[in-house]
Amino acid sequence: MTISYAQLKIRQAYDLDMKITMSQQKIREWYNYWCGQVYVSFSGGKDSTVLLHLVRELYPDVPAVFVDTGLEYPEIRDFVKTFDNVTWLKPKMNFKAVIEKYGYPVVSKRIAQYVHEVRHSKSVTATVVLRLTGYRDGGRKMSPSSRISQKWLGLIKAPFDTSDKCCDVMKKEPFGRFVKESGRYPINGVRAEEGERRQQTYCTYGCNAFGLNEPRSTPLAFWLDKDINDYFKEKVIPWAKVYDMGYKRTGCMFCMFGCHLEGSPNRFQRMKETHPKQWKYCMDVLGLREVLKFIGVDPEPRKYFWEK
């Protein structure tokens, strides 16, 4: 089911009631197609909390599944514990082992992947040429998104490696294992607004992708941040306390994807104030301080001349 960008924008402009109705329709389609053998991928964040509430208003017995990566904010873990019928999964590798084997998650999944491909190629392959120049064999120019932008070419010779493998190892693999063992199919809180890749995926497959090798449902795909916040207000449901600390996103604590786009205080500056123990670990043990400085992100809260 192909959806044009214009159709996506129309759906994103629906009012909240229309979005709830459409999302419920997609949830019913998914539930009925798999004869109820579904689950909610639950991270404890705002999006997945809204999703779980929507699903359980229709089907109260649908289980939630949470991957305990060790990278969650403590408040997120505490919040997840308040819900019934939640299965907790563990990845086979911890974050330290992942970055040591594959590299750090920096800038974006796309850039981290491209840099890793170039650094680990043993010869100048067609892929390397594409990632460096944006051209295929024969001089055919590809989309700008197929190459490493000029700004990030320096990562190729950085004193650390980069990779997009972290999410695959720490989240996708445990979920994939659960699907094989349980026979249930996922409902995810992914939204098109969150990135170019997610927008492209939605426009290609729509909310319910039945025909993929790994089928998945994303009934909130056309929702915006405002809709999520409005849902909490309308339904009067709680969210994790970490949101009251000034955080707008609550993914993995040590993930650096997108942090170069944040103003001050960025997520790491805020972390030093709210979670100093975790901040010290990721800076001193995991080596994030030098990585962040390399990509132009200050991990230290700013101090002014009048502060001691």
C-alpha positions as CSV (number, residue, x, y, z in Angstrom):
1,M,0.0,0.0,0.0
2,T,1.8,3.1,-1.3
3,I,1.0,6.4,0.4
4,S,2.1,9.7,-1.2
5,Y,3.9,12.4,0.8
6,A,0.8,14.6,0.2
7,Q,-1.5,11.9,1.7
8,L,0.8,11.7,4.8
9,K,0.6,15.4,5.3
10,I,-3.2,15.3,5.1
11,R,-3.4,12.5,7.7
12,Q,-0.9,14.3,10.0
13,A,-3.4,17.3,9.8
14,Y,-6.3,15.2,11.1
15,D,-7.7,16.2,14.5
16,L,-7.0,13.9,17.5
17,D,-10.4,12.2,17.3
18,M,-9.9,11.3,13.7
19,K,-6.5,9.9,14.4
20,I,-7.7,7.8,17.3
21,T,-10.5,6.3,15.1
22,M,-8.1,5.6,12.2
23,S,-5.5,4.1,14.6
24,Q,-8.1,1.9,16.2
25,Q,-9.1,0.7,12.8
26,K,-5.5,-0.3,12.0
27,I,-5.1,-2.1,15.4
28,R,-8.3,-4.1,14.7
29,E,-7.1,-5.1,11.2
30,W,-3.8,-6.2,12.6
31,Y,-5.4,-8.1,15.6
32,N,-7.9,-9.9,13.4
33,Y,-5.4,-10.8,10.7
34,W,-3.2,-12.6,13.2
35,C,-6.1,-14.0,15.2
36,G,-5.1,-12.1,18.3
37,Q,-1.5,-13.3,18.3
38,V,0.0,-9.9,18.6
39,Y,1.9,-7.8,21.2
40,V,2.8,-4.2,21.9
41,S,6.4,-3.2,21.7
42,F,6.6,-1.2,24.9
43,S,9.6,1.1,25.7
44,G,8.0,3.1,28.5
45,G,8.2,6.3,26.4
46,K,5.3,8.5,25.6
47,D,4.6,7.0,22.2
48,S,4.5,3.4,23.3
49,T,2.5,4.4,26.4
50,V,-0.2,6.0,24.2
51,L,-0.1,2.9,21.9
52,L,-0.5,0.5,24.8
53,H,-3.4,2.5,26.1
54,L,-5.1,2.5,22.7
55,V,-4.6,-1.2,22.1
56,R,-5.7,-2.3,25.6
57,E,-8.9,-0.2,25.4
58,L,-9.8,-2.5,22.5
59,Y,-8.1,-5.7,23.6
60,P,-7.2,-5.7,27.4
61,D,-5.3,-8.9,27.3
62,V,-2.7,-8.1,24.6
63,P,0.7,-8.4,26.2
64,A,3.4,-5.8,26.2
65,V,7.1,-6.6,25.6
66,F,9.9,-4.5,27.1
67,V,13.6,-4.9,26.2
68,D,15.7,-4.2,29.3
69,T,18.9,-3.1,27.5
70,G,20.5,-1.5,30.6
71,L,20.4,1.8,28.8
72,E,17.0,3.0,30.0
73,Y,16.5,5.9,32.3
74,P,15.8,4.5,35.8
75,E,12.5,6.3,35.8
76,I,11.5,4.5,32.6
77,R,12.2,1.1,34.2
78,D,10.2,2.1,37.3
79,F,7.3,3.2,35.1
80,V,7.3,0.0,33.1
81,K,7.0,-2.0,36.3
82,T,3.6,-0.3,37.0
83,F,2.0,-2.2,34.1
84,D,0.6,-5.7,34.2
85,N,1.2,-8.4,31.6
86,V,4.7,-7.1,30.5
87,T,7.3,-9.5,29.3
88,W,10.9,-8.3,30.0
89,L,13.6,-9.3,27.5
90,K,17.4,-9.0,27.7
91,P,19.9,-8.6,24.8
92,K,22.8,-11.0,24.4
93,M,25.3,-8.2,24.4
94,N,25.6,-5.1,26.6
95,F,26.3,-1.6,25.2
96,K,30.0,-1.7,26.1
97,A,30.5,-4.9,24.2
98,V,28.5,-3.5,21.2
99,I,30.6,-0.4,20.8
100,E,33.8,-2.3,21.2
101,K,32.8,-4.8,18.5
102,Y,31.0,-2.5,16.0
103,G,31.5,1.2,17.0
104,Y,29.7,4.1,18.4
105,P,26.2,5.2,17.4
106,V,26.8,8.8,16.3
107,V,25.1,11.5,14.1
108,S,22.4,9.1,12.6
109,K,21.9,5.5,11.7
110,R,22.5,6.3,8.0
111,I,25.7,8.2,8.5
112,A,27.0,5.7,11.1
113,Q,26.3,2.9,8.7
114,Y,28.0,4.6,5.7
115,V,31.1,5.5,7.6
116,H,31.4,2.0,8.9
117,E,31.1,0.6,5.4
118,V,33.9,2.9,4.1
119,R,36.2,2.3,7.0
120,H,35.9,-1.5,6.9
121,S,36.1,-2.0,3.1
122,K,39.3,-3.7,2.0
123,S,39.2,-2.1,-1.4
124,V,37.6,0.8,-3.3
125,T,34.3,-0.9,-4.1
126,A,31.3,0.5,-5.8
127,T,29.7,1.0,-2.4
128,V,32.7,3.0,-1.2
129,V,32.5,5.2,-4.2
130,L,28.8,5.7,-3.7
131,R,29.2,6.6,0.0
132,L,32.0,9.1,-0.8
133,T,30.8,10.7,-4.0
134,G,27.1,9.9,-4.4
135,Y,27.7,8.3,-7.9
136,R,27.2,4.7,-9.1
137,D,29.3,2.9,-11.6
138,G,29.1,4.6,-15.0
139,G,28.8,8.1,-13.4
140,R,25.1,7.8,-12.5
141,K,24.3,10.3,-9.8
142,M,22.2,9.0,-6.9
143,S,20.2,10.7,-4.2
144,P,22.2,12.9,-1.8
145,S,21.1,10.6,1.0
146,S,23.2,7.8,-0.6
147,R,26.5,9.5,0.4
148,I,28.3,10.8,3.5
149,S,27.7,14.5,3.7
150,Q,30.8,16.8,3.6
151,K,30.3,17.7,7.2
152,W,30.8,14.1,8.4
153,L,33.6,12.8,6.1
154,G,36.0,13.4,8.9
155,L,34.4,10.5,10.8
156,I,36.2,8.1,8.3
157,K,39.5,8.9,10.0
158,A,38.2,9.4,13.5
159,P,40.0,7.8,16.4
160,F,37.0,5.7,17.1
161,D,34.7,3.5,15.0
162,T,31.1,4.2,14.2
163,S,28.2,1.8,13.5
164,D,24.4,1.6,13.3
165,K,24.4,-2.0,14.7
166,C,23.5,-1.0,18.3
167,C,19.8,-1.1,17.9
168,D,19.9,-4.3,15.9
169,V,21.8,-6.1,18.6
170,M,20.2,-4.7,21.7
171,K,16.6,-4.3,20.6
172,K,15.7,-5.9,17.3
173,E,17.4,-9.3,18.1
174,P,15.6,-9.8,21.4
175,F,12.3,-8.8,19.8
176,G,12.9,-11.2,16.8
177,R,13.7,-14.0,19.3
178,F,10.4,-13.3,21.1
179,V,8.4,-13.4,17.8
180,K,9.9,-16.8,16.9
181,E,9.3,-18.2,20.4
182,S,5.8,-16.8,20.9
183,G,4.3,-16.7,17.4
184,R,3.1,-13.1,18.1
185,Y,3.5,-10.1,15.8
186,P,4.5,-6.6,16.9
187,I,2.6,-3.4,17.2
188,N,5.1,-0.5,17.4
189,G,4.8,3.1,18.3
190,V,7.0,4.4,15.4
191,R,5.9,7.7,13.8
192,A,6.8,9.1,10.4
193,E,7.6,12.5,12.0
194,E,10.6,11.0,13.7
195,G,12.9,10.7,10.7
196,E,13.3,10.5,7.0
197,R,13.7,6.7,7.0
198,R,10.5,6.2,9.0
199,Q,8.6,8.6,6.7
200,Q,9.8,6.6,3.7
201,T,8.8,3.3,5.3
202,Y,5.3,4.6,6.1
203,C,4.8,5.9,2.6
204,T,5.9,2.5,1.2
205,Y,3.9,0.2,3.4
206,G,1.4,2.2,5.4
207,C,0.5,1.4,9.0
208,N,0.1,-2.4,8.6
209,A,2.9,-4.2,6.7
210,F,1.6,-7.7,6.5
211,G,3.8,-8.9,3.6
212,L,7.3,-8.1,5.0
213,N,9.7,-10.8,6.1
214,E,9.2,-9.2,9.5
215,P,5.6,-8.0,9.6
216,R,4.9,-5.1,11.8
217,S,2.1,-2.6,12.6
218,T,2.6,1.1,13.3
219,P,-0.9,2.5,13.9
220,L,0.5,5.8,15.3
221,A,2.7,6.5,12.2
222,F,0.8,9.6,11.1
223,W,0.6,11.1,14.6
224,L,2.6,14.2,15.6
225,D,4.2,15.1,18.9
226,K,1.3,17.4,19.7
227,D,-1.2,14.5,19.3
228,I,0.7,12.4,21.7
229,N,0.7,15.1,24.4
230,D,-2.9,15.9,23.7
231,Y,-3.8,12.2,24.2
232,F,-2.3,12.2,27.6
233,K,-4.3,15.2,28.6
234,E,-7.6,13.9,27.1
235,K,-7.3,10.4,28.6
236,V,-5.6,11.6,31.9
237,I,-3.0,8.8,31.8
238,P,0.4,9.1,33.5
239,W,3.8,9.2,31.8
240,A,7.3,8.3,33.1
241,K,8.6,10.9,35.6
242,V,11.7,11.4,33.5
243,Y,9.6,13.7,31.2
244,D,9.1,16.0,34.1
245,M,12.9,16.5,34.3
246,G,13.0,18.3,31.0
247,Y,13.7,15.3,28.6
248,K,11.7,15.3,25.4
249,R,13.0,11.9,24.2
250,T,13.7,8.9,26.4
251,G,15.4,6.3,24.3
252,C,18.7,4.7,25.3
253,M,20.6,7.0,27.7
254,F,24.0,6.7,25.9
255,C,22.8,6.9,22.3
256,M,24.3,9.8,20.4
257,F,22.1,9.8,17.4
258,G,20.8,13.3,16.8
259,C,22.4,14.9,19.8
260,H,24.4,17.3,17.5
261,L,21.0,18.9,16.6
262,E,20.0,19.7,20.2
263,G,20.4,23.1,21.8
264,S,21.7,23.7,25.3
265,P,21.2,21.8,27.5
266,N,21.6,18.8,25.3
267,R,20.7,15.3,26.6
268,F,24.2,14.7,28.0
269,Q,24.5,18.1,29.7
270,R,21.1,17.4,31.3
271,M,22.1,13.9,32.3
272,K,25.0,15.2,34.3
273,E,22.5,17.2,36.4
274,T,19.8,14.6,36.7
275,H,21.7,11.3,36.6
276,P,25.3,12.0,37.5
277,K,26.3,8.4,38.1
278,Q,25.2,7.3,34.6
279,W,26.8,10.4,33.1
280,K,30.2,9.6,34.8
281,Y,30.0,6.0,33.5
282,C,29.3,6.9,29.9
283,M,32.0,9.6,29.9
284,D,34.8,7.8,31.8
285,V,34.1,4.1,31.1
286,L,32.5,4.1,27.7
287,G,34.5,7.0,26.3
288,L,31.7,9.1,25.1
289,R,33.3,12.4,26.1
290,E,35.9,12.4,23.3
291,V,33.4,11.0,20.8
292,L,31.0,13.9,21.6
293,K,33.7,16.5,21.4
294,F,34.8,15.1,18.0
295,I,31.3,15.7,16.5
296,G,31.0,19.1,18.1
297,V,28.8,18.3,21.1
298,D,29.7,19.7,24.5
299,P,28.9,17.0,27.1
300,E,29.4,19.4,30.1
301,P,26.7,21.8,31.3
302,R,27.7,25.4,30.4
303,K,29.0,27.5,33.2
304,Y,29.0,31.3,33.3
305,F,31.6,33.6,34.8
306,W,29.4,34.3,37.9
307,E,29.1,30.6,38.7
308,K,31.7,28.9,40.9
